[in-house]
C-alpha cells in the first residue's frame, strides 16, 4: 500500500508541476505597431495616454507583456510612407493607425497584419473594409466623422452668424480624399440655409493664406474647417488667419476652440483611442478582425469660445450656449 501511495503521489506531483510552472512563466511579449499624429502637440500625447491607460485596464503592461513600436508622423506624407514600411517590417501582432492617409500607407505595405484604425471618416469608400457591420478582412476600427457632420457644422455657424451669405469648406485634397460625401452634405445644407457654398481647396500654407484672404474679401463670409490631418497640423495658423481676417469659423475638434477658435463641434478623439484599445485587446486574445464591426462615434462635444465671439462682434444665442458642453470665457 505504501508503494502504491508513493507512486500515486509522485504521479500527482508530476501532473501538477507543469501547470504550476506554466502559471509562473511570463506571457509572450506581444508587439503593437502605432503610426499616429504629431508628438509636437498636447493632443497627440493625450490620445496616446488614453490608449495606454485603456490597454493597461485590460492587463496589457508595456515592458511586461506588450511592446509598443511608436511612430509619430501621420501629418507628414513622406514620413508616413517611411514609417509605414518600418512598422510592417517589425512584424507586429497588430497595428494601430490614425487617419485615412496613414491607413492607406500601411495597407500598401501589408494586408496580412491585423489593423485597427482611428480617426477615419469613410473606411468603406476608402477600400479599407467591405462593410461597417462585417469588415471582411484584417482591418476594423473606429470612425471619427460622418458626412452628415458637414451639415451640422454649417447649421451651427449660421446660428451664430445669421447674416452669413457664403461659407467655405476648407480642406486639402491630398489628405482629405474622402471629402466627396462631406461636400455633398455641405452643399445641401447651404441650399436650405440660403448660403453660397464654396470649396476652399488648399495644398499648403501659402494657398491657405491666400485662400482665406480671398474669402475675407467678400462680406458676410464664414468658414467651416474639414476634419482632416492638414487642418489639425496647421491649426495654429488657421486660427490666426481667421482672427486676422475677422472670419467666423467652426472647427471639427475641441482643441481648436480651446486654442482660440470661435467654436467647435466634433467627436472626442481621446474616447476613440480608448475604445480602440478594446479592439487591440480582443485581437491579441485571438478574435478575428473580420468579425469586429466598425464602430461610429458615440461622444460629441460642442465648445464655444465667447472671448473670440466678442472679438468678432458676435452674439451667441442663449439657446446655443445652453447646449454647449463647454463655454470658454
C-alpha positions in Angstrom: 0.0 0.0 0.0 2.9 2.3 0.8 4.4 1.7 -2.6 1.1 2.4 -4.4 0.6 5.5 -2.3 4.1 6.7 -3.2 3.5 6.1 -6.9 0.1 7.9 -6.8 1.6 10.9 -5.1 4.5 11.0 -7.5 2.2 10.9 -10.4 0.0 13.7 -9.0 3.0 15.9 -8.4 4.3 15.3 -12.0 0.9 16.2 -13.4 0.6 19.4 -11.2 4.2 20.6 -11.8 3.8 21.7 -15.4 0.7 23.7 -14.6 2.3 25.5 -11.8 5.4 26.1 -13.9 3.4 27.5 -16.7 1.5 29.8 -14.4 4.8 31.4 -13.3 6.1 31.8 -16.8 5.7 35.4 -18.2 3.3 35.9 -21.1 4.8 36.0 -24.6 5.7 39.6 -25.4 3.2 40.9 -27.9 4.0 43.8 -30.3 1.8 46.7 -31.2 2.8 49.0 -34.1 1.5 52.5 -33.9 1.6 55.2 -36.5 -0.3 58.3 -35.3 -0.3 62.1 -35.4 2.2 64.6 -34.2 4.2 64.5 -31.0 4.6 68.3 -31.2 1.2 69.0 -29.7 -0.6 68.1 -26.4 -3.4 66.4 -28.3 -1.2 63.7 -29.7 0.2 62.9 -26.2 -3.2 63.0 -24.7 -4.5 60.4 -27.2 -1.5 58.2 -26.7 -2.1 58.3 -22.9 -5.8 57.4 -23.4 -4.8 54.4 -25.4 -2.2 53.2 -23.0 -4.4 53.6 -19.9 -7.2 51.6 -21.6 -4.7 48.9 -22.6 -3.5 48.7 -19.0 -7.0 48.3 -17.7 -7.2 45.2 -19.9 -4.0 43.8 -18.3 -1.5 44.8 -21.0 1.6 46.4 -19.4 4.4 47.9 -21.5 7.7 46.1 -20.9 5.9 43.1 -19.3 3.6 41.6 -21.9 3.4 44.2 -24.7 5.9 46.3 -26.6 4.6 49.4 -28.4 6.6 50.4 -31.5 5.5 54.0 -31.9 6.0 56.3 -34.8 4.8 59.9 -34.9 4.3 61.3 -38.4 0.8 60.9 -39.6 0.8 64.6 -40.6 3.8 64.2 -43.0 3.2 62.4 -46.2 6.8 61.4 -46.8 7.3 60.3 -43.2 4.1 58.3 -43.3 5.3 56.2 -46.2 8.7 55.6 -44.5 7.2 54.8 -41.1 4.5 52.5 -42.6 7.3 50.4 -44.2 9.2 50.3 -40.9 6.3 49.3 -38.8 5.3 46.5 -41.1 8.9 45.2 -41.3 8.9 44.8 -37.5 6.2 42.1 -37.7 3.8 43.4 -35.1 0.9 41.4 -33.8 -1.5 44.3 -34.6 -1.2 47.8 -35.9 -3.0 50.9 -34.7 -3.2 53.6 -37.4 -4.6 57.1 -37.3 -6.2 58.9 -40.2 -7.0 57.8 -43.8 -3.6 58.6 -45.4 -1.8 56.5 -42.7 -4.1 53.5 -43.1 -3.7 53.7 -46.8 0.1 53.8 -46.5 0.2 50.8 -44.1 -2.1 48.7 -46.3 0.1 49.4 -49.3 2.8 47.6 -47.5 0.9 44.8 -45.9 -2.6 43.3 -45.8 -1.6 40.3 -43.6 -1.3 42.1 -40.3 -4.4 42.9 -38.2 -5.0 46.7 -38.2 -7.3 48.9 -36.0 -7.9 52.4 -37.3 -9.0 55.5 -35.6 -9.9 59.0 -36.8 -11.0 57.7 -40.3 -14.1 59.1 -42.0 -15.1 56.7 -44.8 -13.5 53.3 -44.4 -15.8 51.6 -46.9 -15.3 54.3 -49.6 -11.6 54.2 -49.0 -11.5 50.5 -49.5 -10.4 49.6 -46.0 -13.4 47.3 -45.2 -16.2 45.6 -47.2 -18.9 47.0 -44.9 -19.2 48.5 -41.4 -21.1 45.6 -39.9 -18.8 42.9 -41.5 -15.4 44.4 -42.3 -14.5 41.1 -44.0 -10.7 41.2 -43.7 -8.0 42.1 -41.1 -9.0 45.7 -40.8 -11.5 47.3 -38.5 -11.7 50.3 -36.3 -13.5 53.5 -35.3 -15.0 56.2 -37.5 -14.3 59.8 -36.4 -16.6 61.8 -38.6 -19.6 61.1 -40.8 -20.6 63.2 -43.8 -23.7 64.5 -42.1 -21.4 66.5 -39.8 -20.8 68.9 -42.6 -24.4 69.9 -42.4 -24.3 70.3 -38.7 -21.2 72.5 -38.8 -22.8 74.9 -41.3 -26.1 75.0 -39.3 -24.3 75.8 -36.1 -22.2 78.5 -37.7 -25.4 80.0 -39.2 -26.9 80.2 -35.8 -24.1 82.3 -34.5 -23.7 84.3 -37.8 -27.3 84.7 -39.1 -26.2 87.3 -41.7 -23.8 84.8 -43.3 -24.4 84.7 -47.1 -21.5 82.5 -48.2 -19.4 79.8 -46.5 -16.3 77.9 -47.5 -15.4 74.3 -46.6 -11.7 74.3 -46.2 -9.7 71.1 -46.9 -6.5 69.7 -48.5 -7.4 67.4 -51.4 -4.2 65.4 -50.8 -5.1 64.5 -47.2 -8.9 64.6 -47.4 -9.5 62.2 -50.3 -12.8 61.2 -48.6 -14.2 64.8 -48.9 -16.9 63.9 -51.5 -19.8 62.9 -49.2 -19.0 65.8 -46.9 -19.1 68.3 -49.7 -22.5 66.9 -50.9 -23.9 67.3 -47.4 -22.4 70.8 -47.1 -24.0 71.9 -50.4 -27.3 70.5 -49.4 -27.3 72.3 -46.1 -26.1 75.6 -47.8 -29.1 75.5 -50.1 -31.6 75.1 -47.2 -29.9 77.9 -45.3 -29.6 80.3 -48.3 -25.9 80.3 -48.2 -23.5 80.1 -51.1 -21.2 77.0 -50.7 -17.5 77.4 -51.6 -14.9 74.6 -51.9 -11.7 76.1 -50.4 -9.0 73.6 -51.7 -5.6 74.3 -50.2 -2.5 72.2 -50.7 0.0 74.1 -48.5 0.2 77.1 -46.1 0.7 79.5 -48.9 -2.6 78.6 -50.5 -4.2 78.6 -47.1 -3.2 82.2 -46.5 -4.2 83.4 -49.9 -7.5 81.4 -49.8 -8.6 82.9 -46.5 -7.6 86.4 -47.6 -9.7 86.0 -50.7 -12.7 84.7 -48.7 -12.5 87.6 -46.3 -12.6 90.0 -49.2 -16.3 89.2 -49.7 -18.6 90.4 -46.9 -20.7 88.1 -44.7 -18.5 85.1 -45.3 -18.0 82.2 -42.9 -15.5 79.3 -42.7 -16.0 75.6 -42.0 -12.9 73.6 -41.3 -12.9 70.0 -42.6 -11.9 67.2 -40.1 -8.6 66.1 -41.6 -4.9 66.0 -40.8 -3.8 69.1 -42.7 -6.1 71.3 -40.7 -5.0 69.7 -37.4 -1.3 70.2 -38.2 -1.9 73.8 -39.2 -4.5 74.6 -36.6 -2.5 77.5 -35.1 -2.1 79.3 -38.4 -5.7 78.7 -39.4 -6.9 80.2 -36.1 -4.6 83.1 -36.5 -5.7 83.8 -40.1 -9.4 83.6 -39.1 -8.8 86.2 -36.4 -6.7 88.4 -38.6 -9.4 88.5 -41.3 -12.3 88.6 -38.8 -13.7 85.4 -40.3 -16.2 83.5 -38.1 -15.3 79.8 -38.3 -16.3 76.5 -36.9 -13.8 73.7 -36.3 -14.1 69.9 -36.1 -12.2 69.2 -32.9 -12.3 70.7 -29.3 -8.7 71.8 -29.3 -9.4 74.4 -32.0 -11.9 76.2 -29.8 -9.7 75.9 -26.7 -6.8 77.4 -28.7 -8.8 80.5 -29.8 -11.2 79.3 -32.5 -14.7 80.6 -32.3 -16.4 77.2 -31.9 -16.0 73.5 -32.4 -18.3 70.5 -32.8 -17.0 67.0 -33.2 -16.1 63.7 -31.8 -14.0 63.2 -28.7 -10.8 61.7 -30.2 -9.4 60.6 -26.8 -12.5 58.5 -26.4 -11.9 56.8 -29.8 -8.3 55.9 -28.8 -9.6 54.4 -25.5 -12.2 52.4 -27.4 -9.6 51.3 -30.0 -7.6 49.7 -27.1 -10.5 47.3 -26.6 -10.3 46.0 -30.2 -6.5 45.7 -29.9 -7.0 43.6 -26.7 -9.6 41.4 -28.4 -7.4 40.8 -31.4 -4.3 40.0 -29.3 -6.5 37.4 -27.5 -7.4 35.7 -30.7 -10.5 37.4 -32.1 -10.9 37.8 -35.8 -10.9 41.5 -37.0 -13.4 40.5 -39.8 -16.0 39.8 -37.1 -15.4 43.1 -35.2 -17.8 45.7 -36.7 -16.5 49.2 -37.5 -17.9 51.5 -34.8 -19.3 55.0 -35.2 -18.5 57.8 -32.7 -20.7 58.0 -29.6 -19.4 61.1 -27.9 -19.6 64.6 -29.4 -18.7 67.9 -27.9 -19.9 71.5 -28.7 -17.4 74.1 -27.4 -18.0 77.8 -27.8 -15.3 80.5 -27.2 -17.2 83.6 -26.0 -14.0 85.6 -25.9 -13.4 85.1 -29.6 -17.1 85.7 -30.3 -16.9 89.1 -28.6 -13.7 90.0 -30.5 -15.6 89.2 -33.8 -18.6 91.3 -32.6 -20.9 88.2 -32.5 -23.7 87.4 -30.0 -24.1 83.7 -29.4 -27.8 82.8 -28.9 -28.6 81.7 -25.3 -30.3 78.6 -26.7 -26.9 77.5 -28.2 -25.0 78.4 -25.1 -27.3 76.1 -23.2 -26.5 73.2 -25.5 -22.7 73.7 -25.3 -20.6 71.2 -23.4 -18.1 73.9 -22.6 -18.2 77.7 -22.8 -14.8 79.5 -22.8 -15.0 83.0 -21.3 
